[in-house]
């Protein structure tokens, strides 16, 4: 209970900066794994990005994935993604862009094998050029967001804080996208929206930390070095950051694990996964990545090098004065003559 009380009141004494190499190694491992999957496996881009046709049909006849796979193979369709939805009550067949005649024939075959009227089948077709346009616009939106973040933090705080904040954002982005590559979840426009959302959350958490650092620099800059100030700021806002993260992760986790996996609401899965992983990564990065990077960067400034030397000189002087005072407080006692006991 005392720990929770100290955490809530900002009185913990964790050495975040002193253990920075441990945090950096953990982040490096996660980033390397994510990049490895992205390079060698890639992403499962949805039809909105790569173009193609999605056929959704009810399945009263109980058709299986192998049954539908025979249809796509017979039609000469390579790379088709076939899924049973809602426990097999409906099916989804995603294919690359097809010739209109082949597409029409495939729809007829799906209707026959699933026992559904053709008129009741939902068909979504997106051309490859439109998919490429959506992907390009998503990348443009991400770049614009990062530039806006850098300009805002440089104006509101300082450019080194902006650099550390961007490093945390890129860290969160790589890990979140890497999870999509590892799990092979489909990347949809909802995923992009979720990514931009969690990047905004990460920015908010980082700005809260840096704002507290700026406040303490003004108050304690002549009495503490920069790393100690960052540690003090982190311990003061740690409880707030954890509370905010938990209250965000609990409902998102409910959507992901309960709504998506238990109740089969697959439409929520892509969005909820990005939110859940991104929120967890952004909480970690704002505490263990952004703040230590800022501390290491600022400690290299001439201003803070000079302050550190002055503080060390004051500490040494205070120590020597204290030693002299203790020595003076002990009067020299005359030694007894030799031979006396």
SULFEN-V423479 format. One record per pair of residues at least 24 apart in sequence whose C-alpha atoms are under 7 Angstrom apart, sorted by the first residue. I is the first residue (numbers start at 1). GAP is how many residues later the second one is. D is the distance in whole Angstrom. If there is no record, write none. Layout:
# SULFEN-V423479
i->[I & I]
gap->[GAP & GAP]
d->[D & D]
This chain:
# SULFEN-V423479
i->[7 & 7 & 8 & 10 & 10 & 10 & 10 & 10 & 11 & 11 & 12 & 13 & 14 & 15 & 16 & 16 & 16 & 17 & 17 & 17 & 20 & 23 & 23 & 24 & 30 & 31 & 31 & 34 & 34 & 34 & 34 & 35 & 37 & 37 & 37 & 38 & 38 & 41 & 42 & 43 & 43 & 43 & 44 & 44 & 44 & 44 & 45 & 45 & 45 & 46 & 46 & 46 & 48 & 48 & 48 & 49 & 49 & 49 & 49 & 50 & 50 & 50 & 51 & 51 & 51 & 51 & 51 & 51 & 52 & 52 & 52 & 52 & 52 & 52 & 52 & 53 & 53 & 53 & 53 & 53 & 53 & 53 & 54 & 54 & 54 & 54 & 54 & 54 & 54 & 55 & 55 & 55 & 55 & 55 & 55 & 55 & 56 & 56 & 56 & 56 & 56 & 56 & 57 & 57 & 57 & 57 & 57 & 57 & 58 & 58 & 58 & 58 & 58 & 59 & 59 & 59 & 59 & 59 & 59 & 59 & 60 & 60 & 60 & 61 & 61 & 62 & 62 & 63 & 63 & 71 & 75 & 75 & 86 & 97 & 160 & 161 & 164 & 164 & 164 & 165 & 165 & 165 & 167 & 168 & 168 & 168 & 168 & 169 & 169 & 172 & 172 & 172 & 176 & 176 & 176 & 185 & 186 & 187 & 190 & 190 & 191 & 191 & 191 & 194 & 194 & 194 & 195 & 198 & 198 & 198 & 202 & 202 & 202 & 205 & 205 & 206 & 209 & 209 & 209 & 223 & 225 & 225 & 225 & 226 & 226 & 226 & 227 & 230 & 230 & 245 & 245 & 249 & 249 & 252]
gap->[231 & 232 & 231 & 225 & 226 & 227 & 228 & 229 & 224 & 225 & 223 & 222 & 221 & 216 & 215 & 272 & 276 & 210 & 214 & 275 & 272 & 265 & 266 & 265 & 145 & 143 & 144 & 140 & 141 & 144 & 145 & 143 & 141 & 144 & 145 & 140 & 143 & 140 & 139 & 137 & 138 & 141 & 140 & 141 & 142 & 143 & 141 & 142 & 143 & 140 & 141 & 142 & 78 & 83 & 140 & 82 & 83 & 85 & 86 & 78 & 81 & 82 & 45 & 46 & 75 & 76 & 77 & 80 & 43 & 44 & 45 & 73 & 74 & 75 & 76 & 41 & 42 & 43 & 44 & 71 & 72 & 73 & 38 & 39 & 40 & 41 & 69 & 70 & 71 & 37 & 38 & 39 & 66 & 67 & 68 & 69 & 35 & 36 & 37 & 65 & 66 & 67 & 33 & 34 & 35 & 59 & 64 & 65 & 31 & 32 & 33 & 56 & 58 & 29 & 30 & 31 & 32 & 55 & 56 & 57 & 29 & 54 & 55 & 53 & 54 & 26 & 52 & 50 & 51 & 38 & 27 & 31 & 178 & 30 & 134 & 133 & 126 & 129 & 130 & 38 & 41 & 125 & 123 & 117 & 118 & 121 & 122 & 30 & 33 & 106 & 109 & 110 & 98 & 101 & 102 & 85 & 84 & 83 & 80 & 81 & 79 & 80 & 83 & 77 & 80 & 81 & 79 & 77 & 80 & 81 & 80 & 81 & 84 & 36 & 81 & 80 & 24 & 25 & 28 & 88 & 79 & 82 & 83 & 69 & 73 & 78 & 68 & 61 & 65 & 34 & 38 & 27 & 30 & 24]
d->[7 & 5 & 5 & 6 & 4 & 6 & 7 & 7 & 7 & 6 & 6 & 6 & 7 & 6 & 6 & 7 & 7 & 6 & 6 & 5 & 6 & 6 & 7 & 7 & 7 & 6 & 6 & 7 & 6 & 4 & 7 & 7 & 7 & 6 & 6 & 6 & 6 & 7 & 6 & 7 & 5 & 7 & 6 & 6 & 5 & 6 & 6 & 5 & 7 & 6 & 5 & 5 & 7 & 5 & 7 & 4 & 6 & 6 & 6 & 6 & 5 & 7 & 7 & 6 & 5 & 5 & 4 & 5 & 6 & 4 & 4 & 6 & 5 & 6 & 7 & 6 & 5 & 6 & 6 & 6 & 4 & 6 & 7 & 6 & 4 & 7 & 6 & 5 & 6 & 6 & 5 & 6 & 7 & 6 & 5 & 7 & 6 & 5 & 7 & 6 & 5 & 6 & 6 & 5 & 7 & 7 & 5 & 6 & 6 & 4 & 6 & 7 & 6 & 7 & 5 & 5 & 6 & 5 & 7 & 7 & 7 & 6 & 6 & 5 & 5 & 7 & 7 & 6 & 6 & 7 & 7 & 7 & 6 & 7 & 7 & 6 & 5 & 6 & 6 & 7 & 6 & 6 & 7 & 5 & 7 & 6 & 5 & 6 & 7 & 6 & 5 & 6 & 6 & 6 & 6 & 7 & 7 & 7 & 7 & 5 & 6 & 5 & 6 & 6 & 6 & 6 & 6 & 6 & 5 & 6 & 5 & 7 & 7 & 7 & 6 & 5 & 7 & 6 & 7 & 7 & 7 & 7 & 6 & 6 & 6 & 7 & 5 & 7 & 7 & 7 & 7 & 6 & 7 & 6]
